C-alpha cells in the first residue's frame, strides 16, 4: 500500500504528483492534490456524498493532516467537483500512470508479470444513452471521451442498473495498481483484454515478461497480440474451448502425471496438497492485428490438483442434492399431465428430452447431475357418462384411453479422474 506523505523522499507524495499535472490556481484554497487526498480519506471512511466530505473529515480531526489552517468550508462539493473534472480532462490514465511509476521507482517493485482483471461499477440515477432518440448523432466532446453508462452483464448481480466497466492492471509483487481504464457499460471482457494488454505494455516497464488474467482473456485476438508483442500469457482455458476438452480427456489416459508441486496440508488432519501436471503443445487459432487468422503452436499445461479434486467432489454432491429436489418436482408435474393421443405425448416427450424447439428457438438445457428417461404410457380410466344420475343395472361401464409420460431418474456419477 502506498504511503501518503506531505513531502520528503521516503514515500510517494500523491498530492505533489497531482499538483504537477494540475497546476494549482492561486485563487483556490484547496489544491487538486489535497482535494484528491480528502476524497480518498472520505472513501476509506465510508460512502459519502461530496457535500459531506468536509464535515466528515472535520469530525475525524483529519483536516490539519491535509493542510495547515484548512477549514471545512473549503471542502465544498463545487470545489471537489472541479477537481474531478480537472482530473478527467488531464486523462485519468496519465494521472494514474504517473503515481504508479513513481511508486515503482521509490519502492523498487519488480514487474515481470502484470495481473489484469475487470469489474463493473453500478450507477444509480438517470444517465444519457449512447445514442439519442431523436435520430441525431450525439455531440462528441473535445478531449477524452467519457465512458457511456449502459446495461450489460453485471458482475455484482444488479442487471437492472446501468454500469461502467472498470479495467485494472496491477503488479504481481504487492498488487500495486499500474493501469486503469474505464469503458462503456456493455463492453465485453474479450474485447477489453487486448486493449488492456497494449496499455500495460505502453507503460514501458522494464523486465515485463507477460500478463496473468482469468479465463476471459483466452480469445483469438489476445493470443495473437501476445505472439506479436512476444509476451507470455497465463490464463485458464474456458471449458467451452475444444482444446481444453481434448486435453481433459487426454490427461487421465496418461496415468500418473509428473509431480509439479507439493505443499503440506493447512491442518494436521488434512493430507498434503499435490499438483501433478505436464506441458504439452497444441495448435490453435490466433488472430493477428491485420485480421489474419492462423494456426499457431502454443504451450498448455495440464494440471491435476488432489485438493481441487476433493473440493470438486464435495461441490458435485451438494449440487446434485439440490438438483434432486427440482428433479422430483419436475417428475411430479410431468406425470400429472394427460394427453388425448399418443402423438401429443410423443411431442411432449421430445420437448422434455431436448429434441424439440425450446423457448425463443433455444434448445432446453438438460439436467446436469441427473439422467432422466421418458416413456409414453397408455392408461385407461372410466368414461364420464353423458347423462347425470344413477346408471341402469344393464348398462356396462365404459372406459376411455388416455396417455401420460412416465419418468425414470438416475443420479450421474462423476469419474474421480475427471475431478481436479
C-alpha positions, 0 to 999 in steps of 0.5 A: 500500500502506498504511503501518503506523505506531505513531502520528503523522499521516503514515500510517494507524495500523491498530492505533489504528483497531482499538483504537477499535472494540475497546476494549482490556481492561486485563487483556490484554497484547496489544491487538486492534490489535497482535494484528491487526498480528502476524497480518498480519506472520505472513501476509506471512511465510508460512502459519502456524498461530496457535500459531506466530505468536509464535515466528515473529515472535520469530525475525524480531526483529519483536516490539519493532516491535509493542510495547515489552517484548512477549514471545512468550508473549503471542502465544498462539493463545487470545489471537489467537483472541479477537481474531478473534472480537472482530473478527467480532462488531464486523462485519468490514465496519465494521472494514474500512470504517473503515481504508479511509476513513481511508486515503482521507482521509490519502492523498487517493485519488480514487474515481470508479470502484470495481473489484469482483471475487470469489474463493473461499477453500478450507477444509480440515477438517470444517465444519457444513452449512447445514442439519442432518440431523436435520430441525431448523432450525439455531440462528441466532446473535445478531449477524452471521451467519457465512458457511456453508462449502459446495461450489460452483464453485471458482475455484482448481480444488479442487471437492472442498473446501468454500469461502467466497466472498470479495467485494472492492471496491477503488479504481481509483487504487492498488487500495486495498481499500474493501469486503469481504464474505464469503458462503456457499460456493455463492453465485453471482457474479450474485447477489453483484454487486448486493449488492456494488454497494449496499455500495460505494455505502453507503460514501458516497464522494464523486465515485463515478461507477460500478463496473468488474467482469468479465463476471459482473456483466452480469445483469438485476438489476445493470443495473437497480440501476445505472439506479436508483442512476444509476451507470455500469457497465463490464463485458464482455458474456458471449458467451452474451448475444444482444446481444453476438452481434448486435453481433459480427456487426454490427461487421465489416459496418461496415468500418473502425471509428473509431480509439479508441486507439493505443499503440506496440508493447512491442518494436521488432519488434512493430507498434503496438497499435490499438483501433478501436471505436464506441458504439452503443445497444441495448435490453435487459432490466433488472430493477428492485428491485420485480421489474419487468422492462423494456426499457431503452436502454443504451450498448455499445461495440464494440471491435476490438483488432489485438493481441487479434486476433493473440493470438486467432489464435495461441490458435485454432491451438494449440487446434485442434492439440490438438483434432486429436489427440482428433479422430483418436482419436475417428475411430479408435474410431468406425470400429472399431465394427460394427453388425448393421443399418443402423438401429443405425448410423443411431442411432449416427450421430445420437448422434455428430452431436448429434441424439440424447439425450446423457448425463443428457438433455444434448445432446453438445457438438460439436467446436469447431475441427473439422467432422466428417461421418458416413456409414453404410457397408455392408461385407461380410466372410466368414461364420464357418462353423458347423462347425470344420475344413477346408471341402469343395472344393464348398462356396462361401464365404459372406459376411455384411453388416455396417455401420460409420460412416465419418468425414470431418474438416475443420479450421474456419477462423476469419474474421480479422474475427471475431478481436479 
